[in-house]
Amino acid sequence: MKQSRSRLGVAAAVLGLVALAGCSYDATKVPTYEEPAAGEPAPASCETTDADLRSYAASRDAGAAVKRIRAAKVLKIGVSADTLLLGARNPSTNDIEGFDIDVANRIAAELGVEPQYRVINAGQRIDLLKANEIDIVARNMTINCARWQDVAFSAEYYRAGQKVLVRPDIADKYSGPQDLAGLKVCAPTGTTSVDNIKAAEPDVISEPATTHTGCLVKFQQGRVDAITGDDTVLAGLVAQDKLYAAVPQQQAFTKEPYGIATNAEDTDLVAFINAVLEDMRADGSWQASYDKWLKPYLLLDATQPQPAYGR
């Protein structure tokens, strides 16, 4: 009973963090946990190859999109506010901060405009870009062939990989997705994580939630046995719950190349973002951000991926 109270206490703390994060920089509130609704469409039947990582050559030429943003004097950015280390609200300062936020802020600064955050969930990313309600998505979004049909991507700015978070009593025995057969595994709707884990182990029982925080609440309540997602996201979940959550040593079973996404027609903006990413490599700011946010938890040395152009 004591353990049950502790688990509920942790869950309540996480829900409290989500509630605190409700005061965003615009009218959008951080999504509270609820059962998944229809959102970003499932990936189409295509196979992502290295060619899909090609973006538009870096350029600071101001086309229609760049001029539109500068005229508005704000860059409207779709972000997460509850993905610790990547994009999360600091309860002490009320600022949204993390690795993805550092990249987004640098883009806004180079455009000479103010960043305006809109807190979104994964399932909203493509729809909001297509509707021009936001200018970019900086929310650990994987580049793949299906998404290129709807949006445009910058060059890859980080290479993550999908892994699994489990209870400590399972961690010692875990050797790969095959050990999850018959177990309930949570991943956010609107991501590729659900399809990936089912492909790796068809007998997984999928239990979606709207966000990874929703998955963490289900996990802490004992409603799921594991959470799957990018290693960057799972590291943030463990940082929130060191008592019950563990990411055992394992090989990532997917490659998750992150890109900054834009409306498909805003190719000049993509080229500008690529120029900013090149500068972040040259001046060391990408490395400084990685070393601050991700390296202490991933315990991995990493460098900025080399860009691929030619689209």
MOURFEN-V40906 format. One record per backbone hydrogen bond with DSSP energy under -1.0 kcal/mol. NH is the residue of the N-H (numbers start at 1). CO is the residue of the C=O. Records with the same first field share a line. If there is no record, write none. Layout:
NH: CO ; CO
This chain:
5: 1
6: 2
7: 3
8: 4
9: 5
10: 6
11: 7
12: 8
13: 9
14: 10
15: 11
16: 12
17: 13
18: 14
19: 15
20: 16
21: 17
22: 19
23: 20
24: 22
46: 44
52: 49
53: 50
54: 51
55: 308
59: 271
67: 63
68: 64
69: 65
70: 66
71: 67
72: 68
73: 69
75: 114
77: 116
78: 136
79: 118
83: 87
86: 83
87: 83
88: 97
89: 81
90: 95
94: 90
97: 88
99: 85
101: 86
102: 98
103: 99
104: 100
105: 101
106: 102
107: 103
108: 104
109: 105
110: 106
111: 107
113: 108
114: 73
116: 75
118: 77
120: 79
124: 121
125: 122
128: 124
129: 125
130: 126
131: 127
132: 129
133: 128
134: 128
135: 76
136: 76
137: 261
138: 78
143: 257
148: 144
149: 146
150: 147
151: 147
152: 262
154: 260
157: 258
160: 256
163: 229
165: 227
166: 246
170: 167
171: 167
173: 170
179: 176
180: 177
181: 178
182: 203
183: 180
185: 205
186: 226
189: 209
191: 188
196: 192
197: 193
198: 194
199: 195
200: 196
201: 197
204: 201
205: 183
207: 185
209: 187
215: 211
216: 212
217: 213
218: 214
219: 215
220: 216
221: 217
222: 219
223: 218
225: 184
226: 184
227: 165
228: 186
229: 163
231: 161
234: 230
235: 231
236: 232
237: 233
238: 234
239: 235
240: 236
241: 237
245: 241
246: 166
253: 162
256: 160
258: 158
259: 141
261: 137
262: 152
266: 263
267: 265
270: 266
271: 267
272: 268
273: 269
274: 270
275: 271
276: 272
277: 273
278: 274
279: 275
280: 276
281: 277
282: 278
283: 279
286: 280
288: 284
289: 285
290: 286
291: 287
292: 288
293: 289
294: 290
295: 290
297: 294
298: 294
299: 295
311: 55
